[in-house]
Structure formats: structure tokens, C-alpha cells
């Protein structure tokens, strides 16, 4: 996906399938967490100079999924953050 807006970075999962979610950030020190990202989830780690770091996740929750939300990938991320006592901010979108 091409996006060229000065000062902004587009974060999405890399893979064979086209991503259905992404995260657009401005002037951030961040990286995608491939172990927690997939077609429907992009998890990023944002690092702050003085305040440490936090996880941010954008999740697409399709209405026609065979499994009800949360997905296995989302559960994996939630468990990891809970076990490591890490802050997680989730933005999700469900489709009708």
C-alpha cells in the first residue's frame, strides 16, 4: 500500500494476504510486532524517551468470521501483555 504523507508512517502486517487493518502514526519511534500481527491485526510497539513503551493494536473483526471475537492472534497479544504487565491500547472495527 503506497502512502506518502510527510511526517507520517503507515504500519501494517507483511505477508501473502492483503492487510485489512493498519495504523497511521505521526513522528513516532515505533515498530510493527510481526509475532502479534496478521491480516486482521497490526500490533506496534511505541517507544518513548522518558516514559518507556506501550503496545498499540488496530484490529479488524469481520462479521463473517468462523470464530467469534477475539481472534486467536488477539488472544495471544492480550495474554502476552497481561503476563508481562504491559499497557495495551486497542482500536477495533467490526463490519456489519
C-alpha positions as CSV (number, residue, x, y, z in Angstrom):
1,X,0.0,0.0,0.0
2,X,1.5,3.3,-1.0
3,X,1.1,6.3,1.2
4,X,3.4,9.2,1.2
5,X,2.4,11.9,3.7
6,X,5.3,13.8,5.2
7,X,5.9,13.1,8.9
8,X,3.6,10.0,8.9
9,X,4.3,6.3,8.8
10,X,1.9,3.6,7.8
11,X,2.3,0.4,9.9
12,X,0.7,-2.9,8.6
13,X,1.4,-6.6,8.8
14,X,3.5,-8.0,6.0
15,X,2.6,-11.3,4.4
16,X,1.0,-13.1,1.5
17,X,-2.5,-11.7,2.2
18,X,-3.6,-8.1,1.9
19,X,-3.9,-6.4,5.3
20,X,-7.4,-5.3,6.3
21,X,-6.1,-3.0,9.0
22,X,-3.3,-0.6,9.6
23,X,-2.0,2.1,11.9
24,X,-1.0,5.6,10.8
25,X,1.4,7.3,13.1
26,X,3.0,10.7,13.1
27,X,6.6,11.3,14.1
28,X,6.7,8.2,16.3
29,X,9.5,5.9,17.3
30,X,7.6,2.6,16.7
31,X,7.9,-0.8,15.1
32,X,5.5,-3.5,14.0
33,X,5.4,-6.6,16.1
34,X,5.3,-9.4,13.5
35,X,4.7,-12.2,16.0
36,X,1.4,-10.5,17.0
37,X,0.3,-9.1,13.6
38,X,-1.6,-10.7,10.8
39,X,-4.1,-9.8,8.1
40,X,-6.6,-8.5,10.6
41,X,-4.4,-7.2,13.4
42,X,-1.4,-4.9,13.4
43,X,0.3,-4.6,16.7
44,X,3.0,-2.0,17.2
45,X,5.4,-1.0,20.0
46,X,5.7,2.7,20.6
47,X,8.8,3.7,22.4
48,X,9.0,7.0,24.4
49,X,12.2,8.7,25.5
50,X,11.1,9.2,29.2
51,X,8.0,7.2,29.7
52,X,9.0,3.7,28.5
53,X,6.9,2.0,25.9
54,X,3.4,0.8,25.1
55,X,1.7,-1.6,22.7
56,X,-1.0,-0.3,20.3
57,X,-3.1,-2.6,18.3
58,X,-5.5,-2.0,15.4
59,X,-7.9,-4.9,14.9
60,X,-10.4,-5.7,12.1
61,X,-13.1,-8.0,13.4
62,X,-15.0,-9.4,10.3
63,X,-18.7,-10.2,10.9
64,X,-18.4,-13.4,8.8
65,X,-15.5,-14.9,10.7
66,X,-15.8,-18.6,11.5
67,X,-14.6,-17.9,15.1
68,X,-16.2,-15.2,17.3
69,X,-14.0,-12.4,18.5
70,X,-11.5,-12.1,19.9
71,X,-9.3,-14.0,17.3
72,X,-6.5,-16.3,18.3
73,X,-4.0,-13.7,17.4
74,X,-5.8,-11.1,19.6
75,X,-5.9,-13.5,22.5
76,X,-2.2,-14.2,22.1
77,X,-1.4,-10.5,22.3
78,X,-3.8,-9.9,25.3
79,X,-2.3,-12.8,27.2
80,X,1.3,-11.6,26.5
81,X,0.5,-8.0,27.6
82,X,-1.3,-9.3,30.8
83,X,1.6,-11.7,31.7
84,X,4.2,-9.1,31.1
85,X,2.1,-6.3,32.8
86,X,2.3,-4.2,29.7
87,X,-0.1,-1.4,28.7
88,X,-2.1,-2.2,25.6
89,X,-4.4,0.2,23.6
90,X,-6.7,-1.5,21.2
91,X,-8.7,0.1,18.4
92,X,-11.1,-2.3,16.7
93,X,-13.6,-2.2,13.8
94,X,-16.4,-4.6,13.3
95,X,-18.1,-4.8,10.0
96,X,-21.9,-5.3,9.6
